[in-house]
Amino acid sequence: MRPLVPPATAPAVARSLKPLLAPLLAAVLFAATATAPAAAQSPVLESFRAQIELESVGSPRISPDGSMIAFSVTTTDWEANRFDQEIWLVVRDEEPFQLTRTAPGSSTGQQWAPDGSRLGFIADRGDGAQVYAIRPEGGEAEQLTFHDGGISAFQFSPDGSRIAFAASDPAPDDFEEREERYGDYAVEDADFRMTHLWVTDAHAGGEPRRLTGGDGYTIGGGFGGSAFEWSPDGREIAFGHTPTPQVNSFPHADISVVDMDEGTVRTLVAEASSERSPMWSPDGSRILYSTTAGANPFYGNTELAVIAAGGGEPRILTADFDENPAPVAWTDEGVFFVASQRTARHLFRLDPESGEVTLEADTPEMIVTADLSSDGSVMALQGEDRTTVGEIFRVTRRAAATQPITDMTAQLAEWGDLGAREVIQWESEDGAEIEGVLMKPPGYDPETTYPLMVIIHGGPTGTSRPQLVGGYVYPVLEWLKKGAVVMMPNYRGSAGYGANFRALNVRNLGVGDAWDVLSGVEALVDRGIADPERVAAMGWSQGGYISAFLTTSSDRFRAISVGAGISNWMTYYVNTDIHSFTREYLEANPWDDPEIYAKTSPMTYIKQASTPTLIQHGEFDARVPTPNAYELYQGLQDVGVDTRLIIYKGFGHGITKPRERLAAMWHNWEWFARHIWGESVEMPITEGDFSR
């Protein structure tokens, strides 16, 4: 496996050698930037920084002839306090090299021109996010769009002469006048901008033409519906759309087709369910799309359906496949899609005639996404297994040969023994089979019991997988090094286990989830793995909600951390940007069934709370608004429970900048050091705590 070592200029080579220099990472972190934060003396803090600074790869795009693979590399800019992406390229068996350089900022959304002569991408180089194109041999990128307000997505036409792009409408003319007269305010569910399709020449200088318009729909609303695709003959574009750009509108996503010459738009699919992500058949006669097919859009299966391009009766293709397929390509051999299978994630091939599904690739263990050459003979994969971080692979299908083209795992070469990962099972209180990931520390001794750190994923339709490195704001690797075991339960509702399992916490949120977590803890105690007196729990989003439920309804844990968690479903329902989520899972609104809202709310049990609880929350979280944090915090204070609330300023539902992520990781380290290990640690802050 080769690291990223490009044949490029000296600065580029030095930067790309970082995976080879992992032995020196802790010692020289930030040394290349004089104004970056100084390296702390604390080995633990250095470890946290090293984890946050790990470079990662993603979004592989293979050239039409299969000879080149473009992919993104994400890096950490501590000085600017952001994560940046640039595009790298590998040509045949040569070494990968960095192709784009957008400073400050990122280059994203890479797409090949149909003849492979240019790679398009999106970057903000001073006038908003625009489309650029660069030749694979490098050189100066050509700016293709100059659209006011920027663009959000694009695609080359099949002949490469045009690009279609999505762009949000400008603010209405009277907005500026309104603000001047009355100040700045927003009308809820009304003051938003729609996004529409445009087309322009694939070379600079063309005048863009708007393809869609009006207030009836928007490209890119909700959780999906943003995808659009040219027909093979270039005469039409199929696109997904929602009534508004709000998250709540995603259950109402539909698919339409715009005629490029006439400019007319016709509705192709407009069912009561959610339809999105259209994909044309190779001959242009049919369109594949994802649909909830009448199932619940939050926890039901997503199906793949096909319909004649001119309209007609759709046909479900994946009714016998009990998981959520994510399509990546439709070739003459069939439809390729990625889907979870318990804790793994594989690539499958679907016969659009018979509906037969065939396993195409299960190596690496967790395939994130894939891309195929025009003839389907070569693939680019992104994936990882329990002994590596994410890598990019080239797969020659006829030879069944999988070749890694990156070696990002080399960054961990001097990190030492990171312990073992395994998948375990246990039976929950109601007999449900639950699976989870157990991480064992270096030098694990089966005759010893260990402190147990339980990390609960979000979603609830997320999935914990046996990854080598992960944890978000939870310092998993340092806890393993300290001599703890980490358990990550795939509680009821998790993806990868079929639709029925995902529905097990409907009208049973918190309650059934707690059964699954607590039974997992007891299983590890009974097996002599976990120390029953030193057990902690934590999670973010839905994992934060379950943690909050556990902190008020159970005394099993020595300490808990609640990240962006729901504390009261009534409070959540009236504040969130996704009200339908609560209605679907609890099958009622709070006015019709206050009992189910009370039964599943952590605050209902606040008087019996006794577990020391850290609460972490983003200041501007629209998904789980901060009233949930303040309500839990005040309730715990009132009943005399040791609690601490930390609000991360300027953030929404996630901690998306490196410095604050470092702080959040340290806050969890402090909290559990005190309550699980009885140690007092303080975050290094003053100048005296740092050295260069």
Buried (B, 14 or more C-beta within 10 A) or exposed (E): EBBBBBEBEEEBBEBBBBBBBBEEBBEEBBEEEEEBBBBBEBEBBBBBBBBBBBBBBBBBBBBBBBBBBBBBBBBBBBEBEBBBBBBBBBBEEEBBBBBBEBEEBBBBBBBBBBEBEBBBBBBBBEEBBBBBBBBBEBEEBBBBBBBEBBBBBBBBBBEBBBBBBBBBBEEEEEEEEBEEEEEEEEEEEEEBBBBBBBBBBBBBEBEBEEBBEEEEBBBBBBBBBBBBBBBBEBBBBBBBBBBBBBBBBBBBBBBBBBBBEEEEBEEBBEBEBBBBBBBBBBEBEBBBBBBBBEBBBBBBBBBBBBBBBEEEEBBEBBEEBBBBBBBBBBBEBBBBBBBBBBBBBBBBBBEBEEBEBEEBBBEBBBBBBBBBBBEBBBBBBBBBBBBBBBBBBBBEBEEEEBEBBBBBBBBBBEBEEBBBBEBBEBEBBEEBEBBBBBBBBEEBEEEEBBBBBBBBBBBBBBBBBBBBBBBBBBBBBBBBBBBBBBBBBBBBBBBBBBBEBBBBBBBBBBBBBBBBBBBBBBBBBEEEBBBBEBBBBBBBBBBBBBBBBBBBBBEBBBBBBBBBBBBBBBBBBBBBBBBBBBBBBBEBBBEEBEEBBBBBBBBBBBEEBBBBBBBBBBEBBEBBBBBBBBBBBBBBEEBEBBBBBBBBEEBBBBBBBBBBBBBBBBBBBBBBBBBBBEEEBEBBEEEEBBEE
